[in-house]
Amino acid sequence: MEGQKIWLSPPHMGGSELKYIQNAFDTNWISQYGSNIDEFEKSLENCLGENSFVTALSSGTAAIHLALRLLNVEEGDFVICQSFTFVASANPILYLKAVPVFVDSESSTWNLCPNALEDAIKYCLSQGKKPKAIIAVSLYGMPFMVDEVLEISRKYEIPIVEDSAEALGSKYKGKACGTFGDLSIISFNGNKIITTSGGGILISRHKSDKDRAVYLATQAKEDEDFYSHSEVGYNYRMSNISAGIGRGQMEVLENRIKQRRENHDFYQELINEFENIELFSEPSEDFYSNYWLNTILLNENVFTKEELKYEFSGSNIETRYLWMPMHLQSLYKEYKFFGNNYSGTIFDKGLCLPSGSSLTNDCKGKIVEILTKFKN
Ligand SMILES: *Cc1c(COP(=O)(O)O)cnc(C)c1O
């Protein structure tokens, strides 16, 4: 094994992050207040467009937790959640002792299947309880079927929590991911398209929701002098240091999206030559993906995802299996699931390939070498 490891999606600094961190030190705003937080939130509001109120938080998971709190999710409530996702989409449902109801994916976006979603809602209604929220994910950066899902949300008057943790920069019909939910979230974890080392945002459509989110994220403190509290809060605000990294990263976001999309073009050209491999791509011009991760499906079982992963790791190249759907997890398997297990079938034959914005031509050459070994 020679050379450096090729990671799936490593952090990629832009250059001015340290300047903003230095600024926090110079002004001694080290904690959860300061200009980096204000400016980072503003730059995201500009990027997402009108009617976006951004609250910077310690993680994307915290943002989902707060979104469910803002929607008054309580013990015993149903919350519908896409099954094919990272576990962080669903865990906040359990934090609140609510009951997740999982919904399968459809084949064009790998996200919420509208038919299965409607079945799940009807089941909840038959149990005498309308779900409090629908958690809709734009997995791997691919927007979900926005029109269809929003129509169902409106028809049954159930709010959407849009988990666009992986989809900053993605669009549906020209509109940014992060603007489709009644409440939306984006993550800035180290592996996402841009990072704050760790962090996330909650995006709300009303200033009053932002005010309540900030209140809940700062221990639900009602009076500064007396420390009086009447409901449970959290310590979820982003630090001014992390926000400094985010400010620097926002300056290169456009570039990062371009680089990830170029990776997709590279894989498309390569994989066109394979009969048994399919690259997951935008289903139509309505969908614009940031291609956070490039994912492939191995059809016809000529070789397995395990064999391919093993070969890559032998050359010090990181690949990963797809997210294991929640209805197949031992943590969640006792909960209701609606759909025909499409997500389980793609989990069986899928692999995520190196997709970082810093992927060099040299790295790409090594990837071509490995994949070529599997050509029949
Ligand atoms: C990363 C991620 C999250 C959680 O974000 P954190 O910032 O890591 O807490 C939630 N949902 C999805 C789909 C993710 O990929």
The ligand as an SDF file (V2000), in Angstrom:
LIG
                    3D

 15 15  0  0  0  0  0  0  0  0999 V2000
  -25.3190   13.5460    9.1700 C   0  0  0  0  0  0  0  0  0  0  0  0
  -26.7660   13.2750    9.1690 C   0  0  0  0  0  0  0  0  0  0  0  0
  -27.5920   13.6620   10.2300 C   0  0  0  0  0  0  0  0  0  0  0  0
  -27.0820   14.1700   11.5490 C   0  0  0  0  0  0  0  0  0  0  0  0
  -26.2720   15.2360   11.5110 O   0  0  0  0  0  0  0  0  0  0  0  0
  -25.1600   15.4330   12.6680 P   0  0  0  0  0  0  0  0  0  0  0  0
  -24.6980   16.8140   12.4370 O   0  0  0  0  0  0  0  0  0  0  0  0
  -24.1030   14.3940   12.4250 O   0  0  0  0  0  0  0  0  0  0  0  0
  -25.8350   15.2510   13.9770 O   0  0  0  0  0  0  0  0  0  0  0  0
  -28.9570   13.4790   10.1090 C   0  0  0  0  0  0  0  0  0  0  0  0
  -29.4930   12.9330    9.0140 N   0  0  0  0  0  0  0  0  0  0  0  0
  -28.7460   12.5190    7.9790 C   0  0  0  0  0  0  0  0  0  0  0  0
  -29.4150   11.9410    6.7780 C   0  0  0  0  0  0  0  0  0  0  0  0
  -27.3520   12.6500    8.0310 C   0  0  0  0  0  0  0  0  0  0  0  0
  -26.6080   12.2170    7.0240 O   0  0  0  0  0  0  0  0  0  0  0  0
  1  2  1  0
  2  3  1  0
  2 14  2  0
  3  4  1  0
  3 10  2  0
  4  5  1  0
  5  6  1  0
  6  7  2  0
  6  8  1  0
  6  9  1  0
 10 11  1  0
 11 12  2  0
 12 13  1  0
 12 14  1  0
 14 15  1  0
M  END
$$$$
